[in-house]
């Protein structure tokens, strides 16, 4: 039975490399973690379906820090999702998510965003603007249909199928019209060979274009930039929360902490008394 999963593991790694353009380092990380996981998980085949019990593996990695455990379990879950998508009946036991302590988000500097916008292609520019000007999640960008953009508004189906309508800036609308004329998508705003771009394909494209200017980012950092830039300019937190599609205002409040941190950094750099004072002053 493990031979079957080892064979599927090889197919999965090939898929990540050829279809999602994962780096060789990421492929190696997935390979080593899956090799370890397959050594310890318990697999039972019953009624044409695989039952995978993660408990033996979780016990093996229990001594590691929470972030490492979270990463290892996430890789295994991603593998199982791939198997399901390829028609294999499989489900997990004892796969509860490990909670990792929240850290402040790290937005991308506006300077870098505009620097990249000046050198990227039509598609790359549109991807950046959909995240940065609207604050979209990468899943929302992937699932965005052309018909959802009308009369200066963008209709988004977010988490829990919650609908929100976002205003489209005139400057973004102008670029959008050029993009549609140049790229001719059929159903989804971002497509390749008639199919919508996956989250990983979008992630790869965004990271690749920022790499051109020597900046390493994640798409979610652009969403962070959207939120923090609005708050820095005086937007109300309740409005930002609605734009982001947060179900709770507490989720948005983490950006106010970041905003305060940024203000303090500016203050310490700008105020003349933040340097060393002469004792005679």
Secondary structure as UniProt FT lines:
FT   HELIX           2..18
FT   HELIX           24..40
FT   STRAND          42..46
FT   TURN            47..48
FT   STRAND          49..53
FT   HELIX           55..60
FT   TURN            61..63
FT   HELIX           66..85
FT   TURN            86..87
FT   STRAND          90..93
FT   HELIX           110..117
FT   TURN            118..119
FT   HELIX           122..132
FT   TURN            133..134
FT   HELIX           138..142
FT   HELIX           146..148
FT   STRAND          149..150
FT   TURN            151..152
FT   STRAND          153..157
FT   HELIX           159..161
FT   STRAND          163..167
FT   HELIX           170..183
FT   STRAND          191..192
FT   TURN            193..194
FT   STRAND          195..196
FT   HELIX           199..211
FT   TURN            212..214
FT   HELIX           219..232
FT   TURN            233..234
FT   HELIX           237..244
FT   HELIX           249..270
FT   HELIX           272..274
FT   TURN            279..280
//
